[in-house]
């Protein structure tokens, strides 16, 4: 290779081959312009680009099953790499074609269609190689059989479905979007083709779609289309019942995660808790809208209990905010006219743990803004919001008055509590509300 010795090129190939995908992509981008000058840099770029194209081709070929090989997936994450190496020996011409397609920046529709046929052919060749125990596939077979005796055969059955799943993946945005009669018919045809391919092809097909959905609970829309919006009793005894059960199990896990929420973890903990209960709420909505539930049947009862638990858990956390604010932004009672009212207590700096708890709860409060009403605790949140905002408004006005009149010695402490107030107000009313407080504090 021009500009590099054979030894240098070999060392670089080894380095690039062991580098993470992100590192290879970054190197490819970084060297693309410098390579225009030719010489050794162009040679290095050529090696990086070749490695990048190889990896893109591998990921594209095995795209329908990649999610099954994730770190927490059913199969070892090294599986695609092992299969790709085996295909490089037994299906070299198709591998080279796939790499060539991966190097094209703006492929035509005809080119994409031809590429899809190559990708599917490679996946089916991989399935055959696993079943026939071809020598080149020995490392992949050993890897797949490590955790389960029939792992190679099980993965081959998933590979059998890749042509159907690859086609379905292109339609997933439509299928989980607005389901029309035509789309529902297409779903049923795809499912029937999977069933015709193997006795367990239907559930495997659905499993692969679930693995490729960023929001797995949306699979309920596809199940509903397959069964034509079925009743609970019908789904419960079907081969697809497992997917409904998995969704309900995940609702329970998300509720348990929210139940374990420790506000002392601060904003990050509050956001994570809000996300958990939000996902649980969306999963419940999808389940209810996809299946005709019977309140007296097992799933109907379970969903009802989950909805009730979700609302109660959220309301309990919302009810903790008032005391958390009192601890983070303490008040002292002072005479006001004929009565008394609370004013900021500035004898000490903010307590870190109390502040973290308030931030955690307020982060959940903020996160729940968009979905509390649909999740069954909108009224409770609105009531808490009114109380929080009134408290923060008065607290800010008192602090600003102290700052204007210089009524306290520790003015920096006043500014510190104003910054805390701004952050809490952002969670209560939005970013602009916090900015207004900061501007007023700066002008005081």
C-alpha positions as CSV (number, residue, x, y, z in Angstrom):
1,X,0.0,0.0,0.0
2,X,1.5,3.3,-1.1
3,X,2.9,5.3,1.8
4,X,2.9,2.3,4.3
5,X,5.0,-0.8,4.5
6,X,3.3,-4.2,4.7
7,X,4.2,-4.5,8.4
8,X,2.7,-1.0,9.2
9,X,-0.5,-1.8,7.2
10,X,-0.8,-5.1,9.1
11,X,-0.4,-3.5,12.5
12,X,-3.0,-0.8,11.6
13,X,-5.5,-3.4,10.4
14,X,-5.2,-5.2,13.7
15,X,-5.6,-1.9,15.7
16,X,-8.6,-0.8,13.6
17,X,-10.1,-4.3,13.8
18,X,-10.1,-4.2,17.6
19,X,-11.3,-0.6,18.0
20,X,-14.9,0.1,19.0
21,X,-17.4,1.1,16.2
22,X,-17.5,4.7,17.5
23,X,-13.7,5.0,17.3
24,X,-13.6,3.7,13.7
25,X,-16.4,6.1,12.7
26,X,-14.6,9.1,14.3
27,X,-11.3,8.2,12.7
28,X,-13.0,7.9,9.3
29,X,-14.5,11.3,9.6
30,X,-11.3,12.9,11.0
31,X,-9.0,11.5,8.3
32,X,-11.3,12.0,5.3
33,X,-10.0,15.5,4.5
34,X,-6.4,14.9,5.3
35,X,-6.4,11.9,3.0
36,X,-6.8,14.2,0.0
37,X,-3.1,15.0,0.3
38,X,-2.2,11.4,-0.6
39,X,0.8,9.6,0.8
40,X,0.8,7.6,4.1
41,X,-2.2,9.5,5.4
42,X,-4.3,8.5,2.4
43,X,-3.2,4.9,3.0
44,X,-4.2,5.1,6.6
45,X,-7.6,6.5,5.6
46,X,-8.1,3.7,3.1
47,X,-7.6,1.1,5.9
48,X,-10.0,2.9,8.2
49,X,-12.6,3.4,5.5
50,X,-12.4,-0.3,4.6
51,X,-12.9,-1.3,8.2
52,X,-15.8,1.2,8.5
53,X,-17.5,-0.2,5.4
54,X,-17.1,-3.8,6.7
55,X,-18.7,-2.9,10.0
56,X,-21.6,-1.1,8.3
57,X,-22.2,-4.0,6.0
58,X,-22.2,-6.4,9.0
59,X,-24.6,-4.3,11.0
60,X,-26.9,-3.9,8.1
61,X,-26.9,-7.5,7.1
62,X,-27.7,-8.7,10.6
63,X,-29.9,-5.7,11.5
64,X,-33.0,-7.8,12.2
65,X,-31.1,-9.9,14.8
66,X,-28.6,-7.4,16.2
67,X,-31.0,-6.5,19.1
68,X,-31.2,-10.1,20.1
69,X,-27.4,-10.0,20.5
70,X,-27.2,-6.9,22.7
71,X,-25.2,-7.1,25.9
72,X,-28.4,-8.2,27.8
73,X,-29.9,-10.1,24.9
74,X,-30.7,-13.8,24.5
75,X,-27.5,-14.5,22.5
76,X,-23.9,-13.4,22.9
77,X,-23.1,-9.9,21.5
78,X,-20.1,-11.3,19.6
79,X,-22.4,-13.5,17.4
80,X,-22.7,-11.2,14.4
81,X,-18.9,-10.7,14.3
82,X,-18.4,-14.5,14.4
83,X,-21.0,-15.1,11.7
84,X,-19.5,-12.4,9.5
85,X,-16.1,-13.9,9.7
86,X,-17.6,-17.3,8.7
87,X,-19.5,-15.8,5.8
88,X,-16.2,-14.2,4.6
89,X,-15.0,-17.7,3.8
90,X,-18.1,-19.4,2.5
91,X,-20.0,-16.5,0.8
92,X,-17.1,-14.2,-0.1
93,X,-18.7,-12.7,-3.2
94,X,-21.9,-11.7,-1.4
95,X,-19.9,-10.3,1.5
96,X,-17.9,-8.1,-1.0
97,X,-21.2,-7.0,-2.6
98,X,-22.6,-6.1,0.8
99,X,-19.5,-4.1,1.7
100,X,-19.7,-2.3,-1.7
101,X,-23.3,-1.3,-0.9
102,X,-22.2,-0.1,2.5
103,X,-19.7,2.3,0.8
104,X,-22.3,4.1,-1.3
105,X,-23.4,7.4,0.1
106,X,-26.6,8.0,-1.9
107,X,-27.8,4.6,-3.2
108,X,-30.7,4.5,-5.7
109,X,-33.9,2.6,-4.9
110,X,-32.9,-0.1,-7.3
111,X,-29.6,-0.4,-5.5
112,X,-31.3,-0.6,-2.1
113,X,-33.6,-3.4,-3.4
114,X,-30.6,-5.3,-4.7
115,X,-28.7,-4.8,-1.5
116,X,-31.7,-6.2,0.5
117,X,-31.6,-9.4,-1.5
118,X,-27.9,-9.8,-0.8
119,X,-28.4,-9.1,2.9
120,X,-31.2,-11.7,3.1
121,X,-29.1,-14.2,1.2
122,X,-26.2,-13.8,3.6
123,X,-28.5,-14.3,6.6
124,X,-29.9,-17.5,5.2
125,X,-26.4,-18.7,4.3
126,X,-25.5,-18.1,7.9
127,X,-28.5,-20.1,9.1
128,X,-27.5,-23.0,6.8
129,X,-23.9,-22.8,8.0
130,X,-24.9,-23.1,11.6
131,X,-27.2,-26.1,10.9
132,X,-24.7,-27.9,8.7
133,X,-21.9,-27.2,11.2
134,X,-19.6,-26.0,8.4
135,X,-16.0,-25.7,9.6
136,X,-15.9,-21.9,9.1
137,X,-18.9,-21.6,11.5
138,X,-17.3,-23.7,14.3
139,X,-16.4,-20.6,16.4
140,X,-19.9,-19.1,16.0
141,X,-21.5,-22.5,16.9
142,X,-19.3,-22.8,20.0
143,X,-20.1,-19.3,21.0
144,X,-23.9,-19.7,20.6
145,X,-23.9,-23.1,22.4
146,X,-22.1,-21.7,25.4
147,X,-25.1,-20.6,27.4
148,X,-27.7,-23.0,25.8
149,X,-27.1,-26.4,24.3
150,X,-29.2,-25.7,21.2
151,X,-28.1,-22.0,20.9
152,X,-26.9,-22.4,17.3
153,X,-30.1,-24.0,16.1
154,X,-32.2,-21.4,18.0
155,X,-30.3,-18.5,16.4
156,X,-30.7,-20.2,13.0
157,X,-34.4,-20.1,13.4
158,X,-34.3,-16.4,14.0
159,X,-32.1,-16.0,10.9
160,X,-34.7,-17.9,8.8
161,X,-37.1,-15.0,9.5
162,X,-34.7,-12.1,8.6
163,X,-36.2,-11.5,5.1
164,X,-39.7,-11.1,6.6
165,X,-38.5,-9.0,9.6
166,X,-36.3,-6.8,7.4
167,X,-39.3,-5.9,5.3
168,X,-41.5,-5.4,8.4
169,X,-38.9,-3.1,10.0
170,X,-39.3,-0.7,7.1
171,X,-43.0,-0.6,7.8
172,X,-42.8,-0.4,11.6
173,X,-43.2,3.4,11.8
174,X,-46.5,3.0,9.9
175,X,-47.7,0.0,11.8
176,X,-47.2,1.5,15.2
177,X,-48.4,4.9,14.0
178,X,-52.0,5.3,12.8
179,X,-53.3,1.8,12.0
180,X,-55.5,1.7,9.0
181,X,-57.3,-1.3,7.5
182,X,-54.7,-1.6,4.8
183,X,-51.9,-1.6,7.3
184,X,-53.6,-4.0,9.6
185,X,-54.1,-6.3,6.6
186,X,-50.3,-6.0,5.8
187,X,-49.5,-6.9,9.4
188,X,-51.7,-10.1,9.2
189,X,-50.1,-11.1,5.9
190,X,-46.6,-10.7,7.4
191,X,-47.6,-12.7,10.5
192,X,-49.1,-15.5,8.4
193,X,-46.0,-15.7,6.3
194,X,-43.9,-16.2,9.5
195,X,-46.3,-18.9,10.7
196,X,-46.1,-20.6,7.4
197,X,-42.3,-20.7,7.6
198,X,-42.3,-22.5,11.0
199,X,-44.7,-23.7,13.7
200,X,-43.2,-21.1,16.1
201,X,-42.5,-18.5,13.4
202,X,-45.3,-16.2,14.5
203,X,-44.1,-15.6,18.1
204,X,-40.5,-15.4,16.9
205,X,-41.5,-12.8,14.3
206,X,-43.2,-10.7,17.0
207,X,-40.2,-11.2,19.4
208,X,-37.9,-9.8,16.7
209,X,-40.1,-6.8,16.1
210,X,-40.3,-6.1,19.9
211,X,-36.5,-6.2,20.0
212,X,-36.3,-3.6,17.2
213,X,-38.8,-1.1,18.7
214,X,-37.4,1.8,20.7
215,X,-40.8,1.8,22.6
216,X,-41.4,-2.0,23.0
217,X,-44.9,-1.5,24.4
218,X,-46.1,-0.4,21.0
219,X,-46.0,-4.0,19.9
220,X,-49.5,-4.2,21.4
221,X,-50.8,-2.3,18.3
222,X,-49.4,-5.0,16.1
223,X,-50.8,-7.7,18.2
224,X,-54.1,-6.0,18.1
225,X,-54.0,-5.9,14.3
226,X,-52.9,-9.5,14.0
227,X,-56.0,-10.6,16.1
228,X,-58.3,-7.9,14.9
229,X,-58.7,-6.1,18.3
230,X,-59.3,-9.2,20.3
231,X,-61.0,-9.8,23.7
232,X,-58.8,-10.7,26.7
233,X,-60.0,-14.2,26.8
234,X,-59.0,-14.9,23.3
235,X,-55.5,-13.5,23.6
236,X,-54.9,-15.1,27.0
237,X,-55.0,-18.6,25.5
238,X,-53.1,-17.8,22.3
239,X,-49.5,-18.2,21.4
240,X,-49.1,-14.5,21.7
241,X,-50.2,-14.3,25.3
242,X,-46.6,-14.2,26.5
243,X,-46.1,-10.7,25.0
244,X,-49.1,-9.3,26.9
245,X,-47.9,-10.8,30.1
246,X,-44.4,-9.4,29.5
247,X,-45.8,-5.9,29.2
248,X,-47.8,-6.2,32.4
249,X,-44.7,-7.5,34.1
250,X,-42.8,-4.5,32.9
251,X,-45.5,-2.2,34.3
252,X,-45.0,-3.8,37.7
253,X,-41.2,-3.4,37.4
254,X,-41.6,0.3,36.5
255,X,-43.9,0.9,39.5
256,X,-41.4,-0.9,41.7
257,X,-38.7,1.3,40.4
258,X,-40.7,4.4,41.2
259,X,-41.6,3.1,44.6
260,X,-37.8,2.7,45.3
261,X,-37.2,6.3,44.2
262,X,-34.9,8.1,46.7
263,X,-35.2,11.9,46.3
264,X,-31.8,12.3,48.0
265,X,-30.4,11.3,44.6
266,X,-31.3,14.8,43.4
267,X,-32.5,15.9,40.0
268,X,-31.2,12.8,38.1
269,X,-33.1,10.5,40.5
270,X,-36.3,12.5,40.1
271,X,-36.1,12.4,36.3
272,X,-35.5,8.7,36.3
273,X,-38.5,8.2,38.6
274,X,-40.6,10.3,36.4
275,X,-39.6,8.4,33.3
276,X,-40.3,5.1,35.0
277,X,-43.9,6.0,36.0
278,X,-44.5,7.7,32.6
279,X,-43.5,4.5,30.8
280,X,-45.7,2.5,33.1
281,X,-48.6,4.8,32.2
282,X,-48.0,4.5,28.5
283,X,-47.8,0.7,28.7
284,X,-51.1,0.6,30.5
285,X,-52.7,2.9,27.9
286,X,-51.4,0.7,25.0
287,X,-52.6,-2.5,26.8
288,X,-56.1,-1.1,27.4
289,X,-56.5,0.3,23.9
290,X,-55.3,-2.9,22.1
291,X,-57.3,-5.5,24.0
292,X,-60.9,-5.6,25.1
293,X,-60.4,-6.1,28.8
294,X,-62.9,-7.7,31.2
295,X,-62.9,-6.1,34.7
296,X,-63.6,-9.5,36.2
297,X,-60.9,-11.4,34.2
298,X,-57.2,-11.7,35.4
299,X,-55.7,-9.1,33.1
300,X,-58.6,-6.6,33.6
301,X,-58.2,-6.9,37.4
302,X,-54.4,-6.6,37.1
303,X,-54.5,-3.5,35.0
304,X,-57.1,-1.8,37.3
305,X,-54.8,-2.5,40.3
306,X,-51.8,-1.1,38.4
307,X,-53.6,2.1,37.5
308,X,-54.7,2.6,41.1
309,X,-51.2,1.9,42.4
310,X,-49.7,4.3,39.9
311,X,-51.9,7.2,40.9
312,X,-51.4,6.5,44.6
313,X,-47.6,6.3,44.3
314,X,-47.5,9.5,42.4
315,X,-49.8,11.4,44.8
316,X,-47.7,10.2,47.8
317,X,-44.5,11.6,46.2
318,X,-46.3,14.9,45.3
319,X,-47.4,15.1,48.9
320,X,-43.8,15.0,50.1
321,X,-42.8,18.2,48.2
322,X,-44.1,20.7,50.7
323,X,-42.0,19.4,53.6
324,X,-39.0,18.9,51.4
325,X,-39.2,22.6,50.4
326,X,-39.5,23.6,54.0
327,X,-36.3,21.7,54.8
328,X,-34.4,23.1,51.9
329,X,-35.7,26.6,52.1
330,X,-36.6,27.0,55.8
331,X,-39.0,29.6,57.2
332,X,-39.3,31.4,60.5
333,X,-42.5,32.8,61.8
334,X,-42.7,36.6,62.3
335,X,-45.4,39.0,63.2
336,X,-47.3,40.4,60.3
337,X,-50.1,42.8,61.1
338,X,-52.3,41.2,63.7
339,X,-51.0,37.7,62.8
340,X,-47.9,35.9,61.9
341,X,-46.5,34.4,58.6
342,X,-43.3,32.7,57.5
343,X,-40.3,34.5,56.2
344,X,-37.0,33.1,54.9
345,X,-34.8,31.8,57.7
346,X,-31.2,32.7,56.8
347,X,-29.3,31.7,59.9
348,X,-27.6,28.8,58.1
349,X,-26.5,27.8,54.6
350,X,-28.7,25.4,52.7
351,X,-28.5,21.9,54.0
352,X,-27.0,19.7,51.1
353,X,-29.2,16.6,51.8
354,X,-32.4,18.6,52.3
355,X,-31.6,20.5,49.1
356,X,-31.0,17.3,47.2
357,X,-34.3,15.8,48.3
358,X,-36.2,18.9,47.3
359,X,-34.4,18.9,43.9
360,X,-35.3,15.2,43.4
361,X,-39.0,15.6,44.2
362,X,-39.2,18.8,42.1
363,X,-37.6,17.1,39.2
364,X,-40.3,14.4,39.3
365,X,-42.9,17.2,39.6
366,X,-41.5,18.9,36.5
367,X,-41.2,15.7,34.5
368,X,-44.8,14.8,35.2
369,X,-46.1,18.1,33.8
370,X,-47.1,16.6,30.4
371,X,-48.7,13.3,31.4
372,X,-50.1,13.6,35.0
373,X,-53.6,14.2,33.7
374,X,-53.6,11.1,31.4
375,X,-52.0,9.0,34.2
376,X,-54.7,9.6,36.8
377,X,-53.2,12.1,39.2
378,X,-53.6,15.4,37.3
379,X,-55.9,16.9,39.9
380,X,-53.5,16.0,42.7
381,X,-50.6,17.6,40.8
382,X,-52.6,20.7,40.0
383,X,-53.4,21.2,43.7
384,X,-49.8,20.7,44.7
385,X,-48.6,23.1,42.0
386,X,-50.9,25.9,43.2
387,X,-49.4,25.6,46.7
388,X,-45.8,25.3,45.6
389,X,-46.0,28.3,43.3
390,X,-47.6,30.5,46.0
391,X,-45.0,29.5,48.5
392,X,-42.1,30.2,46.1
393,X,-43.6,33.5,44.9
394,X,-43.7,34.8,48.5
395,X,-40.3,33.4,49.4
396,X,-38.7,35.1,46.4
397,X,-40.4,38.4,47.1
398,X,-39.2,38.3,50.8
399,X,-35.6,37.5,49.7
400,X,-35.6,40.4,47.1
401,X,-36.9,42.8,49.7
402,X,-34.1,41.8,52.1
403,X,-31.6,42.3,49.3
404,X,-33.0,45.8,48.4
405,X,-33.1,46.9,52.0
406,X,-30.0,45.1,53.0
407,X,-31.8,43.9,56.1
408,X,-29.4,41.0,56.7
409,X,-25.6,40.7,57.0
410,X,-25.2,37.6,54.9
411,X,-26.2,39.0,51.5
412,X,-24.4,36.3,49.7
413,X,-26.5,33.7,51.5
414,X,-29.6,35.6,50.3
415,X,-28.4,35.4,46.8
416,X,-27.7,31.7,47.3
417,X,-31.3,31.1,48.4
418,X,-32.5,33.1,45.4
419,X,-30.6,30.8,43.1
420,X,-32.2,27.8,44.8
421,X,-35.6,29.5,44.4
422,X,-34.9,30.1,40.7
423,X,-34.1,26.4,40.2
424,X,-37.2,25.3,42.1
425,X,-39.4,27.8,40.2
426,X,-38.0,26.4,36.9
427,X,-39.3,23.0,37.9
428,X,-42.6,24.5,39.0
429,X,-43.4,26.9,36.2
430,X,-40.7,26.5,33.5
431,X,-37.4,27.9,32.5
432,X,-38.6,31.4,31.9
433,X,-39.8,31.7,35.5
434,X,-36.4,30.9,36.8
435,X,-34.7,33.4,34.4
436,X,-37.0,36.2,35.7
437,X,-35.9,35.5,39.3
438,X,-32.2,35.5,38.3
439,X,-32.6,38.8,36.4
440,X,-34.4,40.4,39.4
441,X,-31.7,39.2,41.7
442,X,-28.9,40.6,39.5
443,X,-30.6,43.9,39.3
444,X,-31.2,44.2,43.1
